[in-house]
């Protein structure tokens, strides 16, 4: 493949166009460069809060809409998130530690409430193990999150039963890659082996400790070891769109083929707000709302990293406040749910055929939650099979798709 092929395929799949649609648009060389430079990790988006690749996607989509209206041909595309939700959030937690010695507790006393500190000193409460605390908060909203464990640095065997139970309830257990695993395939293979011994299966997803990542090697290591997604690619010192977008993507290999691994870019990490930016809790919450609003306005994906060990600390304790601020128009899931949705959406097949007076869009291999938007102008729409129109303003209809079906348009 060429860079142009990779970029066109990426844009077409991200918009959710039918097979063969890349012939309906062309990217200029600047757009191809933007997509290829940042999605390969060759360079980093210099304007962290500007999703420059989403600018490219949106301008292609706008041009297609205009052309469809002017030249009177219909347009079919898959809505971006399940059940037509406007944007998405992935809730994720790294577990850098799950306990701390009393000596350490004494040195960070001021981070905790007096009551918690007193209980911890008497060994009656572990302030650094908050997995069930986080799950409890998420349960009240019906949300499920991902946890990543640093198997390299502590023993989780005593927790395996609890974690396996949470896993079967829909929370994701993933791997927090230890130092050097981002560059050493043997090291990462060994950690995946440890994980498989504990949980009975390999992890689907990973985030590297300290966000250590070399785009030239790390994706390839992960791909070779059969991981489905990574969610490391983000800034340590601030929130933002390091890859120029908030949406998941398959990075290119050196021949510009799409890799199988999916990158779910990390957009905001709790420790950036406190450790690097020195914000107050109130300012931190405002920053979260600001970045969430950017992702929301672009139909993006806000991937949040909130360390599990920080839940009872100053800063970390605002986690319930964040969940309270998530609007109902948002799809909230763990990273594995995002991975499965994004792959399922791409694999949901739309094939277009047309004669002089009719257009039909055949849809197969449907992912649950799929909706298709149809810009049909004056053409009359009929559906056959497992789909139905759920909204229409005359020129544009939304179709809920539950299985194999055909959407037909006639003059
Ligand atoms: Zn870490």
Boltz pocket constraint, residues with backbone or C-beta under 6 A from the ligand:
constraints:
  - pocket:
      binder: B
      contacts: [[A, 94], [A, 95], [A, 96], [A, 176], [A, 208], [A, 209], [A, 210], [A, 211]]
      max_distance: 6.0
